[in-house]
Structure formats: structure tokens, C-alpha cells
Amino acid sequence: MTILYKVHNGLYVNLTNRCPCACTFCERQTRDHVSEVNDAPLWLEHEPSVEEVIAEFEKTDVTPYEEIVFCGFGEPTERLDALLEIAKYLKAHYDKPIRINTNGLGDLIWNEDITPKFAGLIDTISISLNTPDAKRYQEIVRSKFGDGSFEAMLKFAKDAKRYVPKVVLSTVETTITREEEAKCQAICDELGVTYRIRPFH
Ligand code: SF4
């Protein structure tokens, strides 16, 4: 099973297949891998333990990679404790920036503000904004937490900014209008985070 995989210059960590969302565009619905540049199957036979993940890192030459990214085929904050423990190990052993790719619903998953736990461990948090509209957001991500999910995701981004050097909210190019992108930019400006329009694959 694939625990670590390469995407461009990043080394990605596949911790879980769990997710509170069922996004209409989720690649898990149609295939077993997420990247055009790496077809390693990302459905897990079991969730890897912290020890299993560290053993994978010990077998891997991390030198060529520019960053380490918690992403995978699911929502990484579903395994918050494991993620933090692995990040602690990585910070102690490698001089590489660490990013989390997330749907931003970790506070709802854990029913608390989880952002202080990232201090000193996580360098970048990249959150899928998808759209500037709360109602449309829920139609797209189909979060099990319902209508409050959009606001909770924005609060997560704002709170994370206090503990994580770079917080990015992203949409995918061509999936929303220019006017909507301008609204996304305004949301990010108000939150004090970076807005990124990701290329469409
Ligand atoms: S948040 Fe990510 S893993 Fe979860 S359903 Fe959406 S695209 Fe899939």
C-alpha cells in the first residue's frame, strides 16, 4: 500500500481515506490515485501507524524533495494526533517545510479549535475554498457537518494564520467565474491569508 508518494517536487503522505465530505469532484469516486504524475494507488489496506510512516521515511531519500505534504486520499486532520507526531519527527530529522492540504473542517471533526497544535510544526496550510458562496460550497463538498461548514472552514483559516506562517485558500481555475474569483480574493484579504487559483487538471 502507498504511504509516501511523489507529486512534482513534493513528497506526499497518505494517512487516511476518511473524510467528512463527499465532494462532487472528488477523484476517489472515479480512480484510485490523485495525480497525473504519479499513479500509485492510494486506497489504504489499513491506516498506517506513526511507526509505519516513520519507517517509510527512513527508507526514502528525502533530499530531492522541496517539501513534505500531508494529503493523500482523504482528509489528513482526521488523524490529527498521528499527523502531529509525524510532523514532530520530520522537524527533528529533516530540514524540509511541511504542508497540510485540507478541507479546513478539522475543527468540526474534533469539535475544538485545533489550529494552536500546528505551531512550530506546520509551515503551510492549503485549504480548498472552492467557491465564495456558502450555499454553493455545501452543494459542492456535501459536508456531513451541514450548512455551517463554510463558515467553520473560514474560521479555521483565520485561526491557523496565528500559528502557521503561510495559509492558502484555493480554488481551481475555470471552475468559477472571474467575478467569483474576485469575491474569493476579497474573502482572503479580509482573513489575511493568500488566495491561490490552482491549475485545472
Ligand atoms: S475533501 Fe478532498 S478527500 Fe474529501 S471528499 Fe473532498 S476532495 Fe475528496
Residues whose N, C-alpha, C, O or C-beta is under 5 A from the ligand:
A	BS01	SF4	C19 C21 A22 C23 C26 F73 G74 E75 N103
